[in-house]
Amino acid sequence: MKSFLLPLLFLVPAGLRAAAAPVAAGDAPYTLDPFTVTGTQTSEKLITPLLTLPRHATLTAPRIAETVNLVDTEDAVKYLPSLFLRKRNNGDTQAVMATRTWGVSSGARSLIYADGVLLSALIANNNSIGGPRWGLVAPAEIESLDVMYGPYSAAYAGNSLGAVVEITTRLPDRREGSIEGTAAWQSFRLYGTDRTYAMAQTAVTYGDKAGPFSFWISANH
């Protein structure tokens, strides 16, 4: 054991003595020569997956009419990137929007606005009774829809960590109205069940303008 440790004890103190040798009071400090570091800017993205994710999306009323079968107002967001609309049937009043940050069980962690008025139900953060109040806006009222993807925004409250949807509505400039009906059914026969499940939805919208006064009346059942 002594013959193995002796070379180590001989070499290590020599190195320590060289590194820890005190500087005499009369010695001048050693100064490095000045040097310059230069570089060139490249267009390479170091965080490519993060930068390629969508940060904003916009839909206008003509675009919605061309690309979406709009039964309810919430249907306007169902084809947007990085969003998922959990809608159990045509007429579900608790449709929850999920984002790439949070799922359908945390619907209150995204904010839905209509002309700056909050539609999200922050009192219930679940997928049963926590859906935004989409029905306060009729599909015919939508002028445009903007989505800002999270996480977080300095312009909105803390629940914007999923996404922020801002619906901009329009006012009618003449008399207009619509009546729409939707029906669907599905048969199920398995595990001792043999039934046909049906649903029906009716939407009525009426708008008009009298001088400087414009209004909408809508109902959805």
C-alpha positions as CSV (number, residue, x, y, z in Angstrom):
1,M,0.0,0.0,0.0
2,K,2.8,2.4,0.8
3,S,4.6,1.7,-2.5
4,F,1.4,2.6,-4.4
5,L,0.7,5.9,-2.5
6,L,4.1,7.3,-2.4
7,P,4.2,8.4,-6.1
8,L,0.9,10.1,-5.7
9,L,2.0,11.9,-2.6
10,F,5.1,13.0,-4.4
11,L,3.4,14.4,-7.6
12,V,0.2,16.0,-6.2
13,P,1.8,18.3,-3.7
14,A,4.2,19.5,-6.4
15,G,1.2,20.6,-8.6
16,L,-0.6,22.2,-5.7
17,R,2.5,24.1,-4.7
18,A,2.8,25.5,-8.3
19,A,-0.9,26.5,-8.4
20,A,-1.1,28.0,-4.9
21,A,2.2,29.8,-4.8
22,P,1.5,33.3,-3.3
23,V,2.3,36.4,-5.4
24,A,5.0,38.5,-3.8
25,A,4.0,42.0,-2.9
26,G,6.5,43.5,-5.4
27,D,5.5,41.4,-8.4
28,A,3.5,43.2,-11.1
29,P,0.1,41.7,-12.1
30,Y,0.1,39.8,-15.4
31,T,-2.2,41.5,-18.0
32,L,-3.5,39.7,-21.1
33,D,-3.2,41.3,-24.4
34,P,-6.5,42.8,-25.8
35,F,-8.4,40.6,-28.2
36,T,-11.7,40.9,-30.2
37,V,-14.4,38.3,-30.8
38,T,-16.4,38.6,-34.0
39,G,-19.3,36.6,-35.5
40,T,-21.8,36.5,-38.3
41,Q,-25.6,36.3,-37.9
42,T,-27.3,33.2,-39.4
43,S,-30.9,32.5,-40.2
44,E,-30.8,29.1,-38.5
45,K,-33.6,28.6,-35.9
46,L,-32.2,27.0,-32.8
47,I,-35.6,26.2,-31.4
48,T,-37.4,25.1,-34.5
49,P,-40.3,23.1,-33.0
50,L,-41.3,26.1,-30.8
51,L,-41.0,28.7,-33.5
52,T,-43.1,26.7,-36.0
53,L,-46.1,26.3,-33.7
54,P,-49.0,28.7,-34.7
55,R,-49.3,31.7,-32.4
56,H,-52.3,33.4,-34.0
57,A,-55.2,32.4,-36.3
58,T,-58.0,34.5,-37.8
59,L,-61.3,33.5,-39.4
60,T,-63.6,35.9,-41.1
61,A,-67.3,35.4,-41.8
62,P,-66.9,34.7,-45.5
63,R,-64.2,32.2,-44.7
64,I,-66.4,30.5,-42.1
65,A,-69.2,30.3,-44.6
66,E,-66.9,28.6,-47.2
67,T,-65.2,26.1,-45.0
68,V,-67.3,25.3,-41.9
69,N,-70.8,23.8,-41.6
70,L,-71.7,26.2,-38.8
71,V,-74.4,24.7,-36.7
72,D,-73.4,26.4,-33.5
73,T,-71.1,29.3,-32.8
74,E,-68.5,27.0,-31.3
75,D,-68.3,25.1,-34.6
76,A,-66.2,28.1,-35.9
77,V,-63.1,26.9,-34.0
78,K,-63.3,23.2,-34.6
79,Y,-60.9,23.2,-37.7
80,L,-58.4,25.7,-36.4
81,P,-54.8,24.3,-35.7
82,S,-53.9,23.1,-32.2
83,L,-57.5,23.3,-31.0
84,F,-60.0,20.6,-30.2
85,L,-63.7,21.2,-29.6
86,R,-65.4,18.5,-27.5
87,K,-69.0,18.6,-28.7
88,R,-71.0,15.5,-27.8
89,N,-73.9,16.3,-30.2
90,N,-75.4,19.1,-32.3
91,G,-77.1,21.0,-29.5
92,D,-74.6,20.3,-26.7
93,T,-74.6,23.4,-24.5
94,Q,-71.4,22.4,-22.8
95,A,-69.0,22.2,-25.7
96,V,-65.4,22.5,-24.2
97,M,-62.4,23.8,-26.1
98,A,-59.1,22.0,-25.6
99,T,-55.7,23.4,-26.5
100,R,-52.2,22.1,-26.9
101,T,-51.6,23.1,-23.3
102,W,-54.8,21.8,-21.6
103,G,-57.3,19.1,-22.3
104,V,-61.1,19.0,-22.2
105,S,-61.2,18.5,-18.4
106,S,-59.7,22.0,-18.0
107,G,-62.0,24.2,-20.1
108,A,-61.6,27.3,-17.9
109,R,-57.9,27.5,-18.6
110,S,-58.7,29.2,-21.9
111,L,-60.6,32.4,-22.4
112,I,-63.5,33.0,-24.8
113,Y,-64.6,36.6,-25.4
114,A,-67.3,38.2,-27.5
115,D,-66.6,41.9,-28.1
116,G,-64.5,41.9,-24.9
117,V,-67.2,40.2,-22.8
118,L,-66.1,37.0,-21.2
119,L,-68.1,33.9,-22.2
120,S,-65.9,31.4,-20.4
121,A,-67.4,29.9,-17.2
122,L,-64.5,30.2,-14.8
123,I,-66.6,28.9,-11.9
124,A,-66.5,25.4,-13.4
125,N,-63.2,24.0,-14.7
126,N,-64.4,20.7,-16.1
127,N,-66.1,19.1,-19.2
128,S,-69.6,18.6,-17.7
129,I,-70.9,22.1,-16.7
130,G,-67.9,24.2,-17.4
131,G,-68.4,25.0,-21.1
132,P,-68.3,28.6,-22.3
133,R,-71.6,30.3,-22.9
134,W,-71.4,30.0,-26.6
135,G,-75.1,30.5,-27.0
136,L,-74.8,34.2,-26.2
137,V,-73.6,34.8,-29.7
138,A,-75.6,33.6,-32.7
139,P,-73.7,32.2,-35.7
140,A,-75.1,35.0,-37.9
141,E,-73.6,37.6,-35.6
142,I,-70.0,36.6,-36.2
143,E,-67.9,39.0,-38.2
144,S,-64.5,37.6,-37.4
145,L,-62.8,35.3,-34.9
146,D,-59.2,35.6,-33.6
147,V,-57.3,33.0,-31.6
148,M,-54.1,33.8,-29.7
149,Y,-52.4,30.6,-28.6
150,G,-50.9,30.4,-25.1
151,P,-49.2,30.0,-22.8
152,Y,-50.2,33.3,-21.0
153,S,-50.8,36.8,-22.2
154,A,-50.0,40.1,-20.6
155,A,-53.2,41.6,-22.1
156,Y,-55.6,39.0,-20.5
157,A,-56.2,37.3,-17.2
158,G,-54.2,34.3,-15.9
159,N,-56.6,31.8,-17.4
160,S,-55.2,32.7,-20.9
161,L,-52.5,30.0,-20.4
162,G,-54.3,27.8,-22.9
163,A,-55.6,30.2,-25.6
164,V,-57.7,33.3,-26.0
165,V,-60.5,33.4,-28.5
166,E,-61.9,36.8,-29.3
167,I,-65.2,36.8,-31.3
168,T,-66.0,40.1,-33.0
169,T,-69.7,40.5,-33.8
170,R,-71.4,42.6,-36.4
171,L,-74.6,44.7,-36.4
172,P,-77.2,44.3,-39.1
173,D,-77.5,47.2,-41.6
174,R,-80.9,46.0,-42.9
175,R,-83.6,43.6,-42.0
176,E,-82.5,40.0,-42.1
177,G,-83.4,36.7,-40.5
178,S,-83.0,33.0,-40.7
179,I,-84.5,29.7,-39.4
180,E,-82.3,26.6,-39.4
181,G,-83.1,23.1,-38.3
182,T,-80.7,20.2,-37.8
183,A,-81.6,16.5,-37.1
184,A,-79.5,13.5,-36.6
185,W,-79.9,9.9,-35.4
186,Q,-77.8,6.9,-34.7
187,S,-78.8,3.2,-34.0
188,F,-76.9,1.2,-31.4
189,R,-77.2,-2.5,-31.0
190,L,-74.7,-4.2,-28.6
191,Y,-74.5,-5.5,-25.1
192,G,-78.3,-6.0,-24.7
193,T,-79.0,-2.5,-26.1
194,D,-81.1,-2.0,-29.2
195,R,-82.1,1.6,-29.5
196,T,-82.1,4.6,-31.9
197,Y,-80.9,7.9,-30.5
198,A,-82.2,11.0,-32.2
199,M,-81.6,14.7,-31.7
200,A,-83.0,17.9,-33.2
201,Q,-81.9,21.5,-33.0
202,T,-83.7,24.7,-34.2
203,A,-82.1,28.1,-34.4
204,V,-83.9,31.4,-35.2
205,T,-82.2,34.7,-35.8
206,Y,-83.7,38.1,-36.6
207,G,-81.9,41.4,-37.0
208,D,-82.9,44.9,-38.1
209,K,-81.8,48.5,-38.2
210,A,-84.0,51.5,-37.4
211,G,-82.0,54.8,-37.9
212,P,-78.9,54.6,-35.7
213,F,-80.3,51.7,-33.7
214,S,-79.4,48.1,-34.6
215,F,-80.3,44.9,-32.8
216,W,-80.2,41.1,-32.9
217,I,-82.7,38.6,-31.5
218,S,-81.8,35.0,-31.5
219,A,-82.9,31.7,-30.0
220,N,-81.5,28.2,-30.1
221,H,-83.2,25.1,-28.8
